Amino acid sequence: MSISSFFPPQRTLMGPGPSDVNPRVLSALARPTVGHLDPTFIGMMDEVKTLIQYAFQTNNTYTMAISAPGSAGMEACFVNLLTPNDTVVVCKNGVFGARMVENVTRIGAKAIVIEGEWGRAVNPQQLEDTLKQNPQASVVAFVHAETSTGALSDAQALCSIAKQYDCLTIVDAVTSLAGVELRVDDWGIDAVYSGSQKCLSCVPGLSPISFSEQAAELIKKRNAPVQSWFLDQSLVMDYWSGQGKRSYHHTAPVNSLYALHESLVILQNEGLEQSWQRHRTMHNKLAGGLEQLGINFIVPKEERLPQLNAVYIPEGVDDAAVRHTLLNDYNLEIGAGLGAFAGKAWRIGLMGYAARNENVTLCLAALKNTLPA
Ligand SMILES: *Cc1c(COP(=O)(O)O)cnc(C)c1O
C-alpha cells in the first residue's frame, strides 16, 4: 500500500468557519518549529497575549489562547467558573446557546433557560424579568453572535442587566471577535472566549479567552478543583503568565500559535474598528446582491450579523444540489442550515479574510448562474 501526500483543493470558504486563511498566516505556519519553552517562543506568546487583549479590548491579565478550538474555550469558561451549587441563566437563541445549557447541566449546576426565537437577538427584557424572578442566579451566559442563525445580540445591554443583578457574565464571542464591535472591559464581560477560525482567519484549533479580575479571583478561590485537568485555568494561567517562570503544563501547538500571532498582527495593522467596518461594508454589498436574486434574509435587518448571512433557500431549490455545484464548479463553500434551520437555510460567511470584494462578487455570480432563472 502506498498513500501519497494530501493536496487539498484551493477553495473559497464562505461558510460558518473555517474562513479563508490569509496566505501570510499559512506561511507563518510553515516557519521552523522551536521548543515551547524556548525563550524566543515565550516572547512570542507574550505578544500573542497582548494582541488578544487588543482584539478583545481588555486589560485583563488572564488573557491567553486555549490550545483547542472554540468549543474548548466555551467549556473552559463553564468548568472553571461554576460549581454544582450555582444557578446560571442561559439565553438560548440557537445551537450554541443550547451547548451552553449542556455545559451547565453536565457540571451539575442549575440552568435557567431563556428560550429565544431562532433568528432573533436575545431579548434584554426577558433577561431582566428572569433575573428578577430568580435572585439565586449568579451567572448569565449568552452567545454574542449566534452562528447557527445569523443573529447579533446586544452584549452591552445584556451585560449591563446582568451586573444590576450582581451576576458574572460568560459571553461566546467565537464569531463576533474582529467582525463586529466587542468591548470586553467597557461592557463588563467576566469571561469571554473566541475561536481562531472565524473572523481572525487563522487555522482552526485555538481559542482566545479572557477572564476579568473578579472571575480570576473566583477561579483561584475554588474549594473543589476543576474537574477537567486540561482546562483548569489555575494551571494554564501559570503556563501563560510569563515573567520567566513558565512551567510545563502541556506542549503548546507551536506553529499554530505562530499563525495566530500573524493573524492578530494583520488585525492590528488593519485596526479593529476598520475590521468591523469592512465586515459591514462587504455585508451590505452581499445583501444588496442577494436581494436582487430574490433571496431573503432570516434575521431582521437591525439584528443581522454582517459576517454570517443566514438566508432562506428559495422555494423549489434543491439545497444539496446547489451547494454541490458551488463547491465543484466554483470551488466555493457556503454553509448549510444547522439545527432547526437544516434544509431551510444557507449560511453565507464573510469572515475575516473572506470579507473581500472578490469573494462577494464570486458568490453572487455563482449563485446567479446556479439558481434556476
Ligand atoms: C464555531 C463556534 C463555536 C465552536 O467553535 P469550534 O472552533 O468549532 O469548536 C462556538 N460558538 C460559536 C458561536 C461558534 O460560531
The ligand as an ORCA input file, in Angstrom:
! r2SCAN-3c Opt
* xyz 0 1
  C     -17.842     27.949     15.728
  C     -18.486     28.313     17.014
  C     -18.181     27.661     18.226
  C     -17.283     26.473     18.297
  O     -16.008     26.707     17.804
  P     -15.148     25.453     17.259
  O     -13.849     26.098     16.875
  O     -15.905     24.895     16.122
  O     -15.015     24.497     18.374
  C     -18.785     28.118     19.372
  N     -19.656     29.144     19.370
  C     -19.989     29.794     18.221
  C     -20.943     30.920     18.274
  C     -19.418     29.384     17.023
  O     -19.738     30.020     15.892
*
